Amino acid sequence: MKSILLRNARVVNRGTVREADILIENGRIAKVQAAINGSADIEIDVAGRYVFPGIIDDQVHFREPGLTHKATIATESRAGVAGGVTSYMEMPNVVPPAVTQVLLEDKYQIGASTSLANYSFFMGATNDNLEEVLKTDAHRVCGIKIFMGSSTGNMLVDNQKALEGIFSQSPMLIATHCEDEATVRENMERYQTIYGDALRAEHHPLIRDVKACLLSSSRAVDMAKKFGTRLHILHITTKDELALFDNTIPLHQKKITSEVCVHHLRFCADDYARYGNLIKCNPAIKSAEHRDALLPALLDDRLDVIATDHAPHTWEEKSQPYLKAPAGVPLLQHTLNVMLEFYHQGKISLEKIAEKMCHAPAIAFKIQDRGFVEEGYWGDLSIVDIDHGWEVQKDNILYKCGWSPFEGSKFRGKVLSTIVSGHLAWHNGKFNEEKMGERLLFEQD
């Protein structure tokens, strides 16, 4: 592999920003020093721009296999790399769903040959595949995914015996989508009775409401406490759920952790009037009261990780009436931009962004040698000009679906280069696909 030397960087790492040079050799960070003598195969004068650890997104949907008209592992990993994402963990609700070890390994084979970013894929749980779930290799797979509320696909786990079997016997991290299915169905029946085919996206947070989220999240936490399970609850959307999480102990000691997504930090229910189905997602974007409680909880460590739940659908699918339009939003390419908006507004520091998007996912999932700009770690880095202004336009959206809710938005901050496992994968607006990403490995017990 070619060696890479970054000079004059402002390195954002472990709560500090410091001036340093960074040398990468054989895929790993060899030196981080104030001034490094010598040369490398590739030298970049960063000229005072910021170098972050590569973003680790613990929740994405890349739609392969079976739904490749929406997205592929190749297209979405490229979009992520252009936005500074060097590693991701992808969900099992594809076609066929990754609910056996054979089907799961099929996805890893696709990742190995086509993913420009580093990759891991969740093993999917069902009401009747406990035996397959327990075969999962905790050192080579990020976790077990349980849909405790139905979303895109048909993987709802609603059998209490099945849930308790997984929670009590799984030795590895369990990640949950939490929405109480009975509450959602009851709400849907009520609002359909009132509005019929006139239901619109603005009704989505009333159907997938606060009660549905709180009931399901509480149930997951209760089971995790009962069985001592390592639980990670995905995409928290309500202020009511925040009391479930403890910020009095260090992240590496937590048995129950949580995630918040960029769209739930950025949008609120008032935005359905403008965006309609384009921001329809599960769990739903809630009222401003709930949206505005999430960032403070992130800052005080009740919420541990920032992710995207990147979930693309075609424009045609999203253009259907509310009841037919699928839930999910493409976000991966612009996740850092959303957080840099909060930085420029004085609401979060660069150090905290690196903590929640890079360090915390690595710690929570016990990823080997990633998430930090430190000697011995893999060379996963993004070079960012935090003041570079640009506009999201159709021709610079890299998702296969070709659209973004941010189209027309002007952002301040741009990823100039992304290094993935020591490979300069994105630089000056161009991809280098001579080398694919690496499979993530874990230190789970």
N, C-alpha and C positions, 0 to 999 in steps of 0.2 A: 504494500500500500504506500501511496505517496505521503510523505511527511508534510505537515502544515504548520506554519508559524504565523500567529496573529500578533501584531505589534501595536502598542499604544491603545490597549483596550481598557474600557471601564467595566470591570468584571463585577457582575451582580451575583453574590453568592453568600449564603448563610447570614443574612441580615446586614451585609456590608456592601459598599461599592468601593472598589480600589483600582488604581491604575496598575496594569500588569501586561506582560507578554505571555502568550500561551503557545506551547509547543505540543503538537500531537504526532506521535509515532506509532506505527503498527496498530492504528485504530484507537489508541488510548492517549489520555493526557499525560505527557511525560514531564512537563515542567509548567509551573505557573510562578513567574518571578517578575520582579520589577523591571528587569532588563535581561534578555536572553541573548548571549553572544552566539554567533554561528549563523547557519542558513538552513533552509528546508526546501523541499521540492516545490511547494506552493507557499508564497509569502504574501500576506495581506496586511497593509497598513490600515488598521481600523480607524485611526485618526480621531480618537476620542469618542467613538460611538460605543454603545453598550453591548456587552456580550452576556447573554443569559444562558443558563443551562437549557438544553432542549426541553420544550414543553412535553409533558407526558399526559395524554388525554385518556382517562380511565373508562370512558364510555362513548363509543362510536358505533354506528351501523353502516357498514360498507356494502351491504345488499348482495354479497356474493358468497355462495352460488345461488342461482335461481331467480334473482331479481335484478339482473344486470342491466335491464333497460333503465333503471334508476341510477345505478352507480356500480363501480367495481373496486376491488382492493387496489388496483393499479391507479385508477383515476383519483380516488379520494385520498390515498396516501400521498400522492403528488401535491394535491391541494393543501394538505396539512403541512407538508414540508415547506411549501412557499409561505406559509404563515408561521413558521418557527416550531412546528410540532415535529419532534423527532421520534416519538414512540406513542403507540396507542394500544388500547385493549378493546376488542371488538365483540359485539354481542351475537348470540346464537340464533336469533329469530330470522333465519334465512330459509331457503327452500332447496333441499330438505333441511329442517332445523338441526343444529349441531347437538344432538341429544344422545349420540353413541360415540364411543371412542374412535371408531372408524370414520364417521362423518366429521368429527372434530379434527382428526389428523388430515383429512382432505383439505380443510381450510388452511392448515399450516403449510401444506404443500403449495397452495396457491400463494400464500404470503411469501414463502421463501423465493418464489420465482418472479413475483410481480410487485412486491411492496417496497417502495423507495424508503419508507420509514421503518423503524424497528416495530415489531408486532407481537401481540399475544391475542389469543382468542378464548373467550369464556366457554366453559362447558355448560350446556343448557339443562335445566331440571324440568321434569314433568311430574304428573301425578303417579307415574308408574315406572320410572327409570332409575330408582335408587341404586341398584346394582351397578349400572353403568357409571353413575355419578361417582361412586366410591372408588372406581378404578382410576380416576383422574390423578395425574402426576403433579403434585403440588410444587415441584421444582421447575416444571416446564409449562405450567398453565396458570394464568393469573387468578382464576377463581371459578366459583359456581354461580351461575345467574339464575335467580328465581323471579319470575313474573308473578308477584302477589296481587296483581291487577292486570287485566288484559290490555294489550296495546297492539302495535302492528304485529300481525302473526297470530298463531293460535297456540300459545304456550302457557296459558294460565294454570298456575298451581293453586288449587282451591281446596284440596283435600287435607284436612287437618292432620290426619295420620301420616300422609306423605310429607307434609311440611316438617312435622316433628321428627320424622325419620332422617331427613336431610340435616336439620339443625342439630340433632343429637349425635349424628355419626360422622358428619363431614369434618375432616381434620384441617381443612383449608378455608380460606376466606369465602364467605357467601355474600354476594351483592344482590340487593333486592330492588325491584320496582314496586313501590308500595302505593296502591290505591284499593280501597275496599270495593270489591266487585258488586256486592249486593247494594251498596249505597249508590254506586254509579248507575246500575240498572234501574233502581227505583227513581232516581232523578231523571233519567232519560225518559221513562214512561210518563212521568208527570209533565215534563216540558213538551214531549210529543203530543200529549193530550191537549195541552194549551195551544201550541203553535203549529203542530203538524209539520208539513213540508216547509213552513216558513222559518223553521229553526235556522239560526245563523251562528257564525263563529263566536259572536259576543255571548252566546249562551253556554259556550264550552266550559268556562270556569264555574258555572252554576250547576252543570251536570257532573263534572269531575271536580267536586267542591272540596272545601277545607276539611269537612268531616270525613270524606272518603280517604284523604291523605293521612289524617291524624289517626283514624282507626287502624289502618293497615300498618303504618309505621310503629305505632304503639304495640301492636301485636308482634311484629318482628323483633322489637327490642325486648319484649317480655320473654319470647322464646329464647333469644340469644342469652339473656341473663339466666334463664332457667337451665340451659344446657352448656353455658360457657362458650358459646359459639363466637367465632370471629366474624362479625357482621359489618357490612358497609352498605349504608342506605343511600341510594342514588337520588339525584335531582330533587332535593328538598325545595318546596315552594311556599310553605306557609309559616307564619310567625308562631302558630300553635305548636308545630313540631319541634321548635328549637329547644324547648324544655327537656326533650328526650336526650340531649347530648351534653357531655361533661367536658368543660374546658379547664378543669383544675389539675389534670394530669398530662404529662408529655404525650405527644402523638404516638411515639413508639411503644408506649405502654397501654394504649387504648385497645379495648376489645371491640368497642362499637364506635364506628366512625361514620362520617357523613360527607356528602358532596352537594355542591350547588352549581348550577349551569349558567353560562353567560347570558342566555336569553331570559332567564328568570331574574337575573340582576338588572338587565337592560329594559325589558318591556314590562308593561302592566296591562290590566284588563281594558283600560281606556284605548289601548293601541289596536284592539280588534277592529275598531271603526275604520282605521286606515288600512290595516294589513289583511284583515279577514282570515281566510284559511291559511295564508302564508305563515302565520304564527300559531296555527292550531298544532298543539303538541300534547303529549301525555307524560306526566301530569300537566294540567293546564297552567298557563300563565294566569296568575291571580291578580287581585286588586292591588292598587298602589300601597295600601296599608301593609300587605304581606310582602310585596316586592321591597319596600323600603326597610323592612326588618332584616333582610337577608345579608346585606353588606356589613352592617354592624356585627352580625353573628359570625361572619367570615373573619372580620378583623379581630374579634376576641376569642376565636378558635373553637366556638361551638360548631361551626362548619369547617371542615378540614381541607377539602380539595375543591378546586375549580375544574370543571369539565365542560363538554359541549352537548353530549347526547346527539351529536351530528347524525341526522336522519333524513337523507334526501328522498324526495319524490319528484316525479316529472311535473312540469308546469301544467300539463293537461290534467293530471290527476288532482292537483291542487285547485284547479279551476272549476271542479265539479261543485255542486251544491254541498252545503256543510255536512249533511249526513253521509255523503259518499266520499268526500275528500279525506284522504288518509292523514293521520297525525304524524308530524315530524318536520324538522327544520334543518336545512344545511347550514353549518356554522363553523366548520373546522378551520377554514382558511382565515377567518377573521376573529378568532377567539382572542388573540393577543391584542388586537385593535380595540375590542370592546373594553378590555381591562385598562389599556393605555388611555382611553377616554376618561375613565375614573381617575387615573393618575393625574391627567392634565386638569381635572376639576378639583384636585387637591383632596380626593377622597380615599386614596390608597397609595402606598409608596411602591417604588420599583422593587424594593427588597421583599415586600409582602407579596407582590405579584409572583416573583420567583419562588417564594416559599410555597404558595398555594398551587401553582401550576407545574412546578418542577420538583422541589424537595418533597413536599407532602405526599404526592402520589408514589414516589419512590419509597418513602418510609412506610406508608400505610400498606402498600402491597409487597413490601420487602423485596424490591427489585434489586438484583445484583448489580452493583457498580454503575449506577446511573442516577441522574437527577442533581448532580453537583459539578461545579467547575473545580475539580481537585485532582491532584496527581494520582494516577492509578485508575481513575474512572474512565469509562468509555468517552470518546470524543463526540459528545452530543451537545452542540452549541448553536445558538442563533445570534447573529450580529444585527443589531437593531438601531436605526436612526429614529430616535423617539420624537423628533421634531419634523420629520419629512411628511409633508401634506400630500394627500392623494385622494382620489374619488373612486369608489367602487362602481365599475361599469361592466356592461355585459361582456366586453372583450377581455376583461381581466379576471372574470370569475372562472375558476378552474374546476369546479364540480362538474360531473358529467351531466347533471340535471340542468346546468346552465343558468340558474337563477339564484338570487340571494335576497333575503329581506332587507339587506343593507345596500342594495343597488341604488345609486344616487347619493348615498351617504358620503360625507367627506371625513376622513380619518386623519389624525395627526400621529404619525408613527408608522414605520415600514420595516419589514424584515428584508435586509439586503442580502444576507447569505445564511444558509443553514448547513451545518455539518452533522452527518448522521454516522455514528460509529466510525469516526475518523475519515469519512468520505465527504468531499465538498459536493453535496447533492443539489444545492440551489445557490446560484451566484449571479448577480447582475441580470436578473430576470430570465435565467436559463437553467434548465435541469441538466444534470449529468447522471445518466442511468447506467454507467459502467459497472456500478456495484449496487446491489439491493441492500435493504436493511437487515438487521440481525434479529433472531428470535430472542425475546426477553426471557431471562431466567430469574428464579425467585428463591428466597431463603425462608420459605414458609416451613413451619414445623411439621 
